[in-house]
């Protein structure tokens, strides 16, 4: 009985954006409406949120590539570098 009340409470909060005015805007959104919902919440254009999201993915990939190359080049012993010939 108590579990049912808790589940209903969670469903109600989830359907109202967890009382934070966060929701997915499926009318203006392309992939699930998450960026459009965030744009509505922060009162900015949708393309701004999409640009920051895309930029975040690109910069994350570039940073991880640079870090990987730095570890391979500077973090390896000289014996290993001679064998691999970097």
C-alpha positions, 0 to 999 in steps of 0.5 A: 500500500505504501509502495503504491503511494510512493509510485504515484507520487513519483509519477506525478512529480515526473509528469510535472517536470520534478517541480522544476519546470523541466520537460521535453518539448516534443513539438519543437524538438528533433530528438526527443525534445530535450534541447527544446525543453531546456531552451524553454526553461532558460528562455533562449532560442532552441538553436543556442542550446543545440549549439552548446550541446554539439560543442560540448560533444566536440570539445569532449572528443578533442580533449580526450584525443589530445590527452590520449596522445599526450599520454602515449608520447610523453608518458611512455618509457624510452624503451617502449618508444624505441620498440613502437617507433613513435 
